[in-house]
Structures are given as C-alpha cells and as structure tokens.
Amino acid sequence: MPTIYTEYLGELRTKARHIASGDELVTDAPVDNNGRGEAFSPTDLLATALGSCMITITAMKAQENGFSVDGTTIGITKIMASDPRRVAEVIAELNFPKNNYSEAQKSIIRDACLTCPVYLSLHTELKKSVVFNF
C-alpha cells in the first residue's frame, strides 16, 4: 500500500495526501521553472525533509540523553543547478537555544544531524553543508 498518494492538478501543481493521517499539501513549480511559485516546489520539499529530519532525530537523541533542544530552528538554503536541473547544494544552519550544551551534548547533536535518514539518503554528489550555532 502506498504511503503517499499524489494527484496532478494541472498548471504544474500537485496535491499529495499522506495516507495514514489524511494530511494534504500542494506543490507548485517555481517561478524560474514556469510555475507560479505559490506553494512549496518538489525540491523545496526535499530541503524541508532534510531540516525536519535533522531536528526530529536530534530531539530524539536529546531526549534519550536527558537534555532538551526545544526551540531549535533550522534554515535551509537550497541551491539549484542546471543540465540537468537538480539540487546541487543544501546549506543547513541550525540555531540552538542558549542551553550551555556540554561538549558531549554537542557531539550527540552533530552526530544526530549528520546521520538522520534524509541526510544519509541524499546523493553523495549533492553538496551538504551544516552549520551549528550553539
């Protein structure tokens, strides 16, 4: 059984539905690729998945180790390339609350981010830069 069902709506838009929850989201082609840019593009979702995965796995590891990363934010910069059109680079900048993390906790955080399933699933040719602001 599929995890996600996606329907083409026309005009370079899709609607995806998460089967288990029923949640839906719309994608739109970006303006620089003949779309309206009125919603996440498919490659925006790739960048979004990376950021959400990094924070989620980090929170899991923090809970397991008795500390919090609540309030953490991540900014993802996505850089496109052409011939073929693809994501060439993602830059993830994580901003953690001022919790005076120990060096051991910082190591747990770094390891969690760099081993999250999405990070590990990205092609090795895709440049991935990660900045940790503690």
KEKE-370823 format. One record per atom (N, C-alpha, C): residue in three letters; x, y, z. Coordinates in steps of 0.1 Angstrom, whole numbers, plus 5000, padded with zeros to 4 digits. Atoms other than C-alpha are relative to their C-alpha. Layout:
ALA  X  Y  Z
...
END
This chain:
MET  5008  4988  5000
MET  5000  5000  5000
MET  5009  5013  5000
PRO  4992  4987  5000
PRO  5013  5035  4992
PRO  5000  5007  5013
THR  4999  4992  4988
THR  5025  5058  5019
THR  4994  5014  4997
ILE  5004  4987  5004
ILE  5016  5089  4999
ILE  4993  4998  4986
TYR  5007  5000  5013
TYR  4991  5094  4970
TYR  5001  5015  4995
THR  4999  4986  5006
THR  4998  5124  4947
THR  4992  5001  4987
GLU  5009  4998  5011
GLU  4974  5138  4921
GLU  5005  5013  4993
TYR  4996  4988  5008
TYR  4984  5162  4892
TYR  4987  5008  4998
LEU  5012  4991  5000
LEU  4960  5192  4894
LEU  5000  5008  4987
GLY  4998  4992  5012
GLY  4972  5208  4861
GLY  5007  5013  5004
GLU  4992  4987  4998
GLU  4991  5241  4857
GLU  5012  4998  5009
LEU  4988  5003  4993
LEU  5022  5225  4872
LEU  4998  4999  5015
ARG  5003  5002  4985
ARG  5006  5218  4906
ARG  4996  4985  5003
THR  5005  5013  4996
THR  5001  5186  4925
THR  4994  5001  5014
LYS  5005  5001  4986
LYS  4983  5176  4957
LYS  5004  4987  5005
ALA  4996  5012  4994
ALA  4998  5150  4979
ALA  4992  4997  5013
ARG  5007  5004  4988
ARG  4979  5131  5006
ARG  5008  4989  5007
HIS  4994  5010  4992
HIS  4996  5112  5034
HIS  4989  4990  5004
ILE  5011  5010  4999
ILE  4975  5080  5035
ILE  4997  4998  5015
ALA  5003  5003  4986
ALA  4978  5073  5073
ALA  4993  5011  5007
SER  5006  4989  4993
SER  4969  5108  5085
SER  4989  5008  4992
GLY  5009  4992  5008
GLY  4950  5123  5056
GLY  5005  5014  4998
ASP  4995  4987  5003
ASP  4971  5154  5057
ASP  5003  5002  4986
GLU  4997  4997  5014
GLU  4975  5171  5024
GLU  5009  5012  4998
LEU  4992  4989  5003
LEU  4999  5195  5008
LEU  5000  5002  4985
VAL  5000  4996  5014
VAL  5001  5213  4974
VAL  5014  5004  4997
THR  4987  4995  5005
THR  5032  5218  4954
THR  4997  5008  4987
ASP  5001  4992  5012
ASP  5037  5243  4926
ASP  5015  5001  4994
ALA  4987  4998  5007
ALA  5066  5246  4901
ALA  5004  5014  5004
PRO  4995  4986  4996
PRO  5088  5276  4910
PRO  4999  5009  4988
VAL  5002  4990  5010
VAL  5086  5308  4890
VAL  5011  4998  4990
ASP  4989  5001  5009
ASP  5121  5302  4875
ASP  4999  4987  4991
ASN  5002  5012  5008
ASN  5107  5269  4860
ASN  4986  4999  4996
ASN  5013  4999  5006
ASN  5075  5281  4845
ASN  4988  4998  5009
GLY  5011  5001  4990
GLY  5054  5278  4877
GLY  4996  5013  5005
ARG  5004  4988  4993
ARG  5036  5303  4899
ARG  5007  5002  5013
GLY  4993  4998  4988
GLY  5057  5297  4929
GLY  4991  5003  5012
GLU  5009  4997  4989
GLU  5027  5298  4952
GLU  4999  4990  5011
ALA  4999  5011  4990
ALA  5035  5267  4972
ALA  5014  4994  5000
PHE  4988  5007  5000
PHE  5064  5245  4981
PHE  5002  4994  4986
SER  4996  5007  5012
SER  5082  5232  4950
SER  5004  4986  5004
PRO  4995  5013  4996
PRO  5091  5195  4949
PRO  5014  5000  5006
THR  4986  5000  4994
THR  5128  5204  4956
THR  5000  5008  5013
ASP  5001  4994  4987
ASP  5117  5227  4984
ASP  4996  4989  5011
LEU  5004  5011  4991
LEU  5101  5196  5000
LEU  5012  4991  5003
LEU  4988  5008  4997
LEU  5135  5178  4997
LEU  5008  5008  5011
ALA  4993  4992  4990
ALA  5151  5207  5017
ALA  4992  5000  5013
THR  5008  5000  4988
THR  5122  5207  5041
THR  5001  4987  5007
ALA  4998  5013  4994
ALA  5125  5170  5047
ALA  5013  4999  5007
LEU  4987  5000  4993
LEU  5162  5174  5055
LEU  4999  5007  5013
GLY  5000  4992  4988
GLY  5156  5201  5080
GLY  4991  4994  5011
SER  5009  5007  4990
SER  5127  5183  5097
SER  5006  4988  5005
CYS  4993  5012  4996
CYS  5146  5151  5098
CYS  5011  5003  5010
MET  4988  4996  4992
MET  5177  5167  5113
MET  4995  5004  5014
ILE  5005  4995  4987
ILE  5157  5184  5141
ILE  4993  4988  5007
THR  5007  5011  4993
THR  5135  5153  5148
THR  5009  4990  5006
ILE  4990  5010  4995
ILE  5164  5129  5151
ILE  5008  5006  5012
THR  4993  4994  4989
THR  5183  5154  5172
THR  4992  5001  5013
ALA  5009  5000  4988
ALA  5153  5158  5196
ALA  4999  4986  5006
MET  5001  5014  4995
MET  5150  5120  5199
MET  5013  4997  5008
LYS  4988  5003  4993
LYS  5187  5117  5208
LYS  5002  5008  5013
ALA  4999  4992  4988
ALA  5185  5146  5232
ALA  4991  4995  5011
GLN  5009  5006  4990
GLN  5155  5130  5250
GLN  5007  4988  5006
GLU  4993  5012  4995
GLU  5174  5097  5252
GLU  5011  5003  5010
ASN  4988  4996  4992
ASN  5203  5116  5268
ASN  4997  5010  5011
GLY  5004  4991  4989
GLY  5183  5138  5292
GLY  5002  5014  4999
PHE  4999  4985  5002
PHE  5186  5172  5276
PHE  4990  5004  4990
SER  5010  4995  5009
SER  5164  5194  5255
SER  5006  5009  4989
VAL  4996  4991  5011
VAL  5167  5211  5221
VAL  4987  5007  4996
ASP  5012  4992  5003
ASP  5132  5227  5223
ASP  5003  5014  4996
GLY  4997  4987  5005
GLY  5132  5259  5204
GLY  5010  5001  4989
THR  4990  5000  5011
THR  5158  5249  5179
THR  4993  5003  4987
THR  5005  4997  5014
THR  5153  5263  5144
THR  5011  4996  4990
ILE  4991  5003  5011
ILE  5169  5254  5111
ILE  4996  5008  4988
GLY  5002  4993  5012
GLY  5173  5275  5080
GLY  5007  4991  4989
ILE  4994  5008  5010
ILE  5179  5255  5048
ILE  5001  5009  4987
THR  4998  4993  5013
THR  5193  5272  5017
THR  5002  4989  4989
LYS  5000  5010  5011
LYS  5187  5252  4985
LYS  5006  5007  4988
ILE  4993  4995  5012
ILE  5210  5259  4955
ILE  4998  4991  4989
MET  5003  5008  5012
MET  5199  5247  4921
MET  5011  5000  4990
ALA  4991  5001  5011
ALA  5220  5236  4892
ALA  4992  4996  4987
SER  5007  5004  5013
SER  5211  5230  4855
SER  5008  4990  4993
ASP  4993  5009  5009
ASP  5220  5205  4828
ASP  5005  4987  5007
PRO  5015  4999  4999
PRO  5203  5185  4843
PRO  4996  5009  5012
ARG  5005  4992  4989
ARG  5182  5207  4866
ARG  4999  4991  5013
ARG  5000  5008  4988
ARG  5187  5194  4902
ARG  5004  5009  5011
VAL  4995  4994  4988
VAL  5195  5204  4937
VAL  5015  4997  5000
ALA  4985  5002  5000
ALA  5233  5209  4937
ALA  5006  5001  5014
GLU  4994  4998  4987
GLU  5238  5221  4973
GLU  4988  5003  5010
VAL  5009  4996  4989
VAL  5219  5224  5006
VAL  5009  5005  5011
ILE  4992  4995  4989
ILE  5232  5245  5034
ILE  4990  5001  5012
ALA  5009  5001  4988
ALA  5216  5238  5068
ALA  5007  5008  5011
GLU  4995  4993  4989
GLU  5221  5263  5096
GLU  4990  4998  5012
LEU  5008  5003  4988
LEU  5209  5251  5130
LEU  5003  5010  5010
ASN  4998  4990  4990
ASN  5203  5276  5157
ASN  4993  4994  5013
PHE  5005  5007  4988
PHE  5200  5261  5192
PHE  4998  5011  5011
PRO  5002  4991  4989
PRO  5187  5278  5223
PRO  5012  5001  5009
LYS  4988  4998  4991
LYS  5213  5291  5248
LYS  4999  4991  5012
ASN  5002  5009  4989
ASN  5213  5260  5270
ASN  5014  4995  5006
ASN  4986  5004  4995
ASN  5251  5258  5277
ASN  5002  4985  4998
TYR  4997  5014  5003
TYR  5254  5224  5260
TYR  5014  4996  5003
SER  4987  5006  4998
SER  5283  5203  5271
SER  5006  4996  4987
GLU  4994  5005  5013
GLU  5308  5191  5245
GLU  4994  4987  4997
ALA  5006  5013  5002
ALA  5293  5156  5249
ALA  4986  5002  4993
GLN  5013  4998  5006
GLN  5258  5170  5241
GLN  5001  5006  4986
LYS  4998  4994  5013
LYS  5271  5190  5212
LYS  5004  4989  4990
SER  4996  5011  5009
SER  5287  5158  5198
SER  4988  4991  4997
ILE  5012  5008  5002
ILE  5254  5139  5202
ILE  4991  5008  4989
ILE  5008  4992  5010
ILE  5236  5168  5183
ILE  5006  4999  4986
ARG  4993  5001  5013
ARG  5262  5168  5155
ARG  4998  4986  4993
ASP  5001  5014  5005
ASP  5261  5130  5151
ASP  4986  4998  4995
ALA  5014  5002  5003
ALA  5223  5130  5151
ALA  4996  5007  4986
CYS  5003  4992  5013
CYS  5221  5157  5123
CYS  5006  4993  4988
LEU  4992  5006  5012
LEU  5247  5140  5101
LEU  4997  4986  4997
THR  5004  5014  5003
THR  5232  5106  5104
THR  4985  4998  4999
CYS  5014  5001  5002
CYS  5195  5114  5100
CYS  4997  4993  4987
PRO  5003  5007  5012
PRO  5178  5092  5074
PRO  5000  5008  4987
VAL  5000  4992  5012
VAL  5172  5120  5049
VAL  5014  5004  4996
TYR  4986  4997  5003
TYR  5208  5132  5051
TYR  5007  4989  4994
LEU  4994  5012  5006
LEU  5220  5097  5045
LEU  4995  4995  4987
SER  5007  5004  5013
SER  5196  5092  5016
SER  5003  5009  4988
LEU  4997  4990  5010
LEU  5208  5123  4997
LEU  5012  4995  4992
HIS  4989  5005  5009
HIS  5231  5115  4967
HIS  5013  5006  5005
THR  4987  4996  4995
THR  5268  5117  4976
THR  5005  5012  4992
GLU  4996  4988  5008
GLU  5273  5143  4948
GLU  4994  5013  5004
LEU  5007  4988  4995
LEU  5249  5167  4964
LEU  5008  5006  5012
LYS  4992  4993  4989
LYS  5270  5192  4985
LYS  4991  5003  5012
LYS  5008  4998  4987
LYS  5257  5193  5021
LYS  5009  5007  5010
SER  4992  4992  4990
SER  5270  5220  5044
SER  4991  5002  5012
VAL  5008  4999  4988
VAL  5258  5221  5080
VAL  5008  5009  5010
VAL  4995  4990  4991
VAL  5264  5250  5104
VAL  4992  4998  5014
PHE  5006  5002  4987
PHE  5258  5245  5142
PHE  5002  5013  5008
ASN  4999  4988  4992
ASN  5251  5277  5162
ASN  4994  4996  5014
PHE  5004  5003  4986
PHE  5251  5268  5199
PHE  4999  5012  5009
END
